[in-house]
Amino acid sequence: MKAITILQPFASLIACGAKQIETRSWPTKYRGPIAIHAGVSKKYYGIEHKEPFFSVLEDQITTIADVGGPVEAEWDEVGVDLPYGAVIAIADLVDCLQVSATFNDTEPFAATLENLRSVNGNEFMFGDYTPGRYAWMLANVRRIEPVPAKGMQRIWEWEGQQP
């Protein structure tokens, strides 16, 4: 089965259904089932505020440390218990669309995809919608018990079985 490695907390956001679009700098022609692998790195980058990430993942948070400003901390340091180095969900990759615009006049925190679909709210906060990047559209996400696996860059073959 095809798989993609995604850093935390983004992999868990997909697994719990809160993130339905994965943004990448490169497109894919692949469509079909894809395993969502949570990478081993416990660093998270580019998350300047703990919200809305913590609210969405609150069932996996034990305590929230007061973390302010841009952070490069381990999730464990802020009381989050997320799986690492494991396949945690299976989804269907149904489309791949280029981001055509960001920050439109009517919605300051929104992006427009090549099919004119608007992305806003938490979905916008959970991705990098710089124009020219690609939005991988996910559907039918099924969370699974974490299965340890070594991840790789780009799309790779996972030897595990689809539940």
FENRA-V500500 format. One record per residue. RES is the residue in one small letter. PHI is phi in radians with two decimals (* if undefined). PSI is psi in whole degrees, -180 to 180 (999 if undefined). BURIAL is I if it has 16 or more other ideal C-beta (glycine too) atoms within 10 Angstrom, else O. Layout:
RES,PHI,PSI,BURIAL
RES,PHI,PSI,BURIAL
//
This chain:
m,*,143,O
k,-1.19,150,O
a,-2.52,159,I
i,-2.42,134,I
t,-1.57,130,I
i,-2.29,134,I
l,-1.20,155,I
q,-1.38,148,I
p,-1.51,3,I
f,-1.11,-38,I
a,-1.08,-44,I
s,-1.20,-32,I
l,-1.11,-37,I
i,-1.17,-48,I
a,-1.04,-34,I
c,-1.57,1,I
g,1.54,2,O
a,-1.43,-20,I
k,-2.16,118,I
q,-1.96,0,I
i,-2.29,125,I
e,-1.79,127,I
t,-1.73,139,I
r,-2.42,163,I
s,-1.48,-7,O
w,-2.32,149,O
p,-1.52,169,O
t,-2.41,146,I
k,-1.66,-9,O
y,-1.17,138,O
r,-2.35,137,O
g,2.45,-168,O
p,-1.12,141,O
i,-2.50,132,I
a,-1.40,136,I
i,-1.71,112,I
h,-1.81,125,I
a,-1.45,118,I
g,-1.07,165,I
v,-1.41,-19,O
s,-1.13,131,O
k,-1.75,13,I
k,-1.66,143,O
y,-2.16,139,I
y,-2.14,149,O
g,1.37,6,O
i,-1.75,104,I
e,-1.49,-21,O
h,-2.34,150,O
k,-1.31,-15,I
e,-1.86,146,O
p,-1.55,7,O
f,-1.00,-50,I
f,-1.18,-38,I
s,-1.07,-42,O
v,-1.20,-37,I
l,-1.75,21,I
e,-1.02,-28,O
d,-1.21,-12,O
q,-1.89,8,I
i,-1.85,131,I
t,-1.67,-48,O
t,-2.51,150,O
i,-1.96,116,O
a,-1.33,154,O
d,-1.38,101,O
v,-1.97,118,O
g,-2.07,153,O
g,1.24,-177,O
p,-1.04,137,O
v,-2.25,140,I
e,-2.27,67,O
a,-1.99,163,O
e,-1.41,143,O
w,-1.02,-34,I
d,-1.03,-31,O
e,-1.25,-19,O
v,-1.91,17,I
g,1.42,26,O
v,-1.88,132,I
d,-1.90,90,O
l,-1.97,150,I
p,-1.33,145,I
y,-2.27,148,I
g,1.11,39,I
a,-2.66,151,I
v,-1.37,127,I
i,-2.10,-8,I
a,-2.81,162,I
i,-2.15,135,I
a,-2.36,169,I
d,-1.83,123,O
l,-1.50,111,I
v,-1.85,-18,O
d,-2.89,164,O
c,-2.45,115,I
l,-2.15,142,I
q,-1.40,142,O
v,-1.36,124,I
s,-1.75,-29,O
a,-2.70,153,O
t,-2.30,148,I
f,1.03,71,O
n,-1.40,172,O
d,-1.14,-34,O
t,-1.50,-27,O
e,-2.30,109,O
p,-1.18,-23,O
f,-2.06,71,O
a,-2.63,161,I
a,-2.31,156,I
t,-2.06,132,I
l,-1.62,168,I
e,-1.04,-23,O
n,-1.57,12,O
l,1.27,9,O
r,-1.21,138,O
s,-1.67,139,O
v,-2.04,125,I
n,-2.57,-171,I
g,1.08,-147,O
n,-1.05,-37,O
e,-1.00,-41,I
f,-1.13,-42,I
m,-1.14,-26,I
f,-1.59,10,I
g,-2.53,174,I
d,-1.92,100,O
y,-1.74,40,I
t,-1.13,133,O
p,-0.93,138,O
g,1.75,-20,O
r,-1.37,179,I
y,-2.16,140,I
a,-1.82,114,I
w,-1.58,114,I
m,-1.51,121,I
l,-1.89,146,I
a,-2.48,165,O
n,0.90,50,O
v,-1.30,131,I
r,-2.13,116,O
r,-1.27,140,I
i,-2.23,164,I
e,-1.08,136,O
p,-0.99,132,I
v,-2.00,112,I
p,-0.94,135,O
a,-2.77,150,I
k,-1.56,123,O
g,-1.45,173,I
m,-2.56,170,O
q,-1.41,157,O
r,1.09,-163,O
i,-1.47,135,I
w,-2.38,168,I
e,-1.61,123,O
w,-1.73,132,I
e,-1.45,-6,O
g,-1.22,168,I
q,-1.77,144,O
q,-1.27,130,O
p,-1.21,999,O
//
